[in-house]
Amino acid sequence: MKFLLRASAGLLLWGASFSHLYALQGLSCALRWSHILMPVGTVSSWALVMTWGIFTLIASLFIRKASRLPAGLERQLALSSAIIGLVAIIVTGSPVLTTSSCTAGGG
């Protein structure tokens, strides 16, 4: 069971990251966090960027942990999954840096 979990951990983390960001975006629009201004940005943008950053950090730690496994198939799979997961988190989460989280009429 550990083998399967290690081999898919990076991709599972990406799925969790995507789900959390999507849910947080919907929640922030429903609660109108995009209308609460901060010195730089809004509460909505800060919450999304911080969540994305935390998941990126966790994925980086997965890579570090996977690289310390003994050489072999388990290490290769775990490291590949962790790297792919990190790249996927960066790519799919990067719009939180540049786009507004709510539409003009809906939130």
RAKA-V316046 format. One record per residue. N is the residue number from 1. RES is the residue in one letter. SS is DSSP state (H for helix, E for strand, - for the rest). PHI is phi as a letter, one per 40 degrees, with the letter a starting at -180 (none if undefined). PSI is psi in whole degrees, -180 to 180 (none if undefined). Layout:
N/RES/SS/PHI/PSI
N/RES/SS/PHI/PSI
This chain:
1/M/-/none/-39
2/K/H/c/-37
3/F/H/d/-49
4/L/H/c/-41
5/L/H/c/-45
6/R/H/c/-37
7/A/H/c/-21
8/S/H/b/4
9/A/H/d/-43
10/G/H/c/-41
11/L/H/c/-36
12/L/H/c/-39
13/L/H/c/-41
14/W/H/c/-44
15/G/H/c/-42
16/A/H/c/-41
17/S/H/c/-49
18/F/H/c/-45
19/S/H/c/-44
20/H/H/c/-45
21/L/H/c/-42
22/Y/H/c/-46
23/A/H/c/-42
24/L/H/c/-37
25/Q/H/c/-45
26/G/H/c/-43
27/L/H/c/-43
28/S/H/c/-34
29/C/H/c/-43
30/A/H/c/-36
31/L/-/c/3
32/R/-/g/36
33/W/H/c/-22
34/S/H/c/-10
35/H/H/c/-5
36/I/-/c/107
37/L/E/c/147
38/M/-/b/174
39/P/-/d/-36
40/V/-/b/108
41/G/-/g/-157
42/T/E/b/171
43/V/H/c/-40
44/S/H/c/-50
45/S/H/c/-39
46/W/H/c/-42
47/A/H/c/-43
48/L/H/c/-44
49/V/H/c/-42
50/M/H/c/-41
51/T/H/c/-46
52/W/H/c/-43
53/G/H/c/-40
54/I/H/c/-45
55/F/H/c/-36
56/T/H/c/-43
57/L/H/c/-45
58/I/H/c/-42
59/A/H/c/-37
60/S/H/c/-38
61/L/H/c/-34
62/F/H/c/-41
63/I/H/c/-45
64/R/H/c/-45
65/K/H/c/-43
66/A/H/c/-35
67/S/H/c/-15
68/R/-/c/-3
69/L/-/c/155
70/P/-/c/148
71/A/-/d/143
72/G/-/i/-174
73/L/H/c/-43
74/E/H/d/-43
75/R/H/c/-44
76/Q/H/c/-45
77/L/H/c/-44
78/A/H/c/-43
79/L/H/c/-42
80/S/H/c/-46
81/S/H/c/-42
82/A/H/c/-41
83/I/H/c/-46
84/I/H/c/-41
85/G/H/c/-44
86/L/H/c/-47
87/V/H/c/-42
88/A/H/c/-40
89/I/H/c/-43
90/I/H/c/-47
91/V/H/c/-48
92/T/H/c/-21
93/G/H/c/-15
94/S/-/c/-27
95/P/H/d/-19
96/V/H/c/-18
97/L/H/c/-26
98/T/H/b/-17
99/T/-/b/158
100/S/-/c/145
101/S/-/c/-16
102/C/-/b/149
103/T/-/c/160
104/A/-/c/-40
105/G/-/c/-23
106/G/-/c/-15
107/G/-/a/none
